Amino acid sequence: MRLAHKNFVLVALLFSVITAGTMAVSIEALSRHLTDEYEIKGTAIANSIAHSSVEILLNRDLSTVQSLVDQSLETEGVAYVFVRDAEGEVIAHTFVPAVPREVLELEGRPDGTAIHSLDVPRLGPCLDISAPILAGVAGTVHVGMDLGLIRAKIHQAVVRMLLLMSLVLLASVLGSSIAIRSISRPLGLLADHARGLAGRDFAGQQQQEIRDLAASRDEVGELAGAFVHMEDMLGVYIGNLKETTAAKERIERELSIAREIQMSLVPKIFPPFFNRPELDLYAVIQPAREVGGDLYDFFFLDEHHLFMLVGDVSGKGVPAALFMAVTKTLFKATATRGLSIAEVMTRVNRELCEDNDSGMFVTAFCALLDTRTGSMEYSNGGHNLPYVVHPEAGGLSVVPRTGGMGLGVMEDVEFQTGNLELAPGDALFLYTDGVVEAMDRHRNLYSNRRLEELLADLGTDDPRPIIERVLESVEEFSSGAEQSDDITLLVMTYVGHEERAARARPRRLELRLANDLGELDRLAERLEAFAEQAGVSPKELFRLNLAIEELFTNIVHHAYRDEHRHEIELHVSVEDGRLELMVRDDGVPFNPFEEAAVPDVEAGAEDREVGGLGVHLVKSMFTELHYRRDGEENVLVVSKALQ
């Protein structure tokens, strides 16, 4: 808005406020004055008729009373007049054809006049003034004063005031506009110059007109000088900003790569051991930042001994992630030497203490399970005590404490070993303190008590549902509060080595693949191994492989608008005679079951339009197809009954 326009608006606003205030006070005073005048006039008329009607009423000369009433109606402001006798009967009135009910309901006072405000049909708002005849013994006279006339007079006064104020406003605007126009031109130059700043690189000199304005010694000159100084500073700032933005983007790319590298360090394919039906295992990490310090690992040292590890590095971010990678590498390298669990902890601790100038440390729990007997040897280095869930027997137990502090704190520390027997169906629950120390918006902790109550009531030994239920519970408790620490969960269910193990089949397969068609070969190998162990027929495996290949290819080609690496999750489950496939990606929103092109399957290959055939094949192979947008992710779920 230009200065002249703003001046007009300000003057108009000021005068509007003054006018509104003046008019409000004037209207109030005028309304009060006219109302008082009408009350006095109506009272005088009512009393006059009442005094004149005494003898007439006593003589029952009703025509004379009607004549008095009609004469009073000619007075300015009188809307109606009517007279009632002592019994309340109307003996004279000016209404046509009859006295309205609203007026008849009014009551007078025997000791003086009474005043009422009311709306009378066809007359509008009125002021009813009643006067008693002979102290009410002979009746009552009612005179209605037309309040509409008061409003009309007020309206006329308002119009006159508005005309006067408009003339004053016009004169004021003209005068101020002339004064302001003398300084608006240089301000206009500054405004035009400011609008052109967006397209400047601030590397050259400012316009000569702006420098001339800056040379003047008035307020406009000071403003122009501020523009010149601002442009000089913007040139410096933009140069620094470009460098900072480039560095920030580089750091974000590096953090993204670091997260991918860190996640690639831990096992992510579940179930991890298709040929080991005596156990089932599932694990997950949720870093609080791009990268974190939690870790887990599991691997077989020989045919019958499974090594498991969960750890939590002090601190967060990149330093913790680097320390986590070193810790995981040391554990794997040390555990494969055939040492006892306590000796593994001791040697890793010694290595971490060496040249540890950062003062970082890691709490860790590691265990070695004999899959033939369920016997487990373990050692704890300052970590949260794990739980053993007994779904068949019911209840929950805490793994006994062995002592030992975090690794990397003191070099000369000896760690102890504990032993535990797992019964078939027992589930070992390992976790980091990010679970029990999760906070809600009121900074209340999730706590071990809440975790123990949840685990005791789960009633399942399936690792994946256990972890999913715990994560859901923590998320519900947090109620949208920011995650304050990394969360890591690992659940290993000991199925047993005898008949139960022989009957056990993997029910779920989880794969995390990069958005690269080269992953299809690894995918096919994992599906074949899963199908063999899960009892899926070759025909069903062929259909499953074809469906996954079509969906995966469609996601790789169309889901992403950038060239960055993305992760695609595949979940395959076989349960209760049904095969289910879930595909999750973080691409653009797209429902292939509704938005994909419908191919003409009867047309020849040369005549058929490109697109839609893969989705058509998936629809023909599965009986149930669902799509949903879950936050920033697409989720496809298809299922069918196994043949």
C-alpha positions, 0 to 999 in steps of 0.5 A: 500500500502506497504512503498516500493510500495509507495516509488516506486510510489512517485519516479515514480511520481516525475520522471514522473513530471520531465520527462513530464516537461523536455520533454514538454520544449524540444519538444517545443524547438525542434519543434520550431527549426525544423519548423524554419529550414523547413521555411528557407529551403522551402523559399530558395528552393522557391526563388531559383526556382523563380529566375531561372524561370524568363528567362525560363518562359519568353521563355515559356520553361515549360519542363525546369520548370518541371525539376526544380520542380522535382529536388526540390522534392528530397530535404529532407522535400519537400512534393510538388512543383508547379508553377503558371503563372501570370494568376494563371494557374499551369504550373508545379507541383509534384502532382499526378495526379493533384494539390489539391483544398486546395493548389490551394486556397492558395494565394502568395504575390507579395512583398515577401514570404508567409507561410501557414499551411494546410492539403494536401490530401495523404500528411498530414500536410504541410507548404506551402511557396510561393515566387513571380516570378519577383515580381509576374508579372511572377507568383508564386512558391509554396513549401510544406514542410512535417511537418510529418517529424518534428513529426517523428524526435520529436518522435525519440527524445522522445523515446531516452529521455524516455529510458534515464529517465527510466534508471535513474528512475530504479536506483533511485527506487532501491537505495531508496528501499534498504534504505527503506527496513531497516525500513519497517519491524518494520512498517510491524509489526505495520501494522499487529498489527493494523489489529488485533485490530478490534478483540481485547477487549483491556483488555489484554496486547499488543504483546511483539514485539510491546512493544520491538519496543516501547522501541527503541529511533528512530521514529519507537519506538515513533510510537510503543509507540503511538500504546501502548498508543492508545490501553490503551485509546481505552480500556477506550473509548470502555468501556465508549462507551458501557455504553453510547450506552446502555443508549442511546438505553434505552432512545430511547426505553423510548421515543418511549414508551413515544410517544405511551403513549402521543398519547394514551392520546388524542382521535384518533378515527374519527369520534368520535361520530357515534350517534351524527349527529349534529356535525363532528370533526377531530383533529391531532397532529404532534410533532416536536420531539419524544414527544411534549407539544401540546394537544387537547381533546373533550368529552361530559359533558352531552347529549347536551354539548361538551367540546373542548380543545386545548393547547400548553405547553412552551418548547419541549421534555419530560418536555413539554410532562409531563406538557401536560399530567398533563394539560389535566388530570386537564382540564378533571377532572375540566370540568366534575364538572359542572363549567363555562368555565371561572371557569374551566380555573381559577381552572386549572391555580391555580393547575398548578401554585402550586409547579411549580418550572420549570416555565413552562406554557401552553396556552389554548383555551377551549369551551363548545358547546350546540349541540341543538342551536349552542351556544358556551361558550369559554375562552382563556388563551393566546392562538392563536385566533381560526377561524370560517369558513363559507363555505356556507355564504362564508368568515372567522371570528376570535373568539373574544378575551376574555383576559387572560394569559397562565396558570401556570404563575400567580396564582391569574388570573381571566379568562373571558368568551365569547359567540358565535353562530355557524350556521349550516355548520360553522366550528370552527378551533382551532390550535397551533402556530406551524402552523403560526410560521412554517418556510421555509429554509429562516426562513420566517414565514407561518403567520396568513395572509397565514392561513386566506387566505387558510381557506377563500378559502377552500369551505368545512365544512368537518373537515378532508379535512380542516386539510389535506389541512392546513397541505399540505400548511404548508409542501409546504411552509416549503419546506423540512425545519425542523419542529421547533414546535409542530403542533396541529389542531382541527376542529369541524363542527356544522351540526345542530340539525334539518333536516340537522342533521337527514340526516347527516351520517358519511362518514369516519372512521379512526382507529389507531391500534397496530400491535396486532391481539387482536385489531380485536375485537375493530375493528369489533365493530367500523366497525359495528357502522360505517356501521349502521350510514353510511347506509352500508348493512350487506352484504357489512359490512361482505365483508369489515370486511373480507377484513380488517381482511385479510389485517390487519393479513397479516401486523401483521404477515409479515410487521415487522422485530422486536418485537416493537409496531407499529401503523397501520392506517385504513381509511374507507370512503363512498361517492358517492355510493362507499366504499373505504378502505385505510390501511397504515403501516410502515413495510417493502416494500411489494405489496401484489397485485403483490408479494403475492403467487397466490393460487390454488383455485381448489386444496383441502385444504390439497394440497393447498400451504400456503399463498396468499388466503387472498389477493385473497379474497380481489381482488375478493371483490373489483374492484379497488386495488392500492399500493404505497410506501409513504416514509417509509410506505406502502399504500394499497387502495381498493374500490368498488361500493356499492350495 
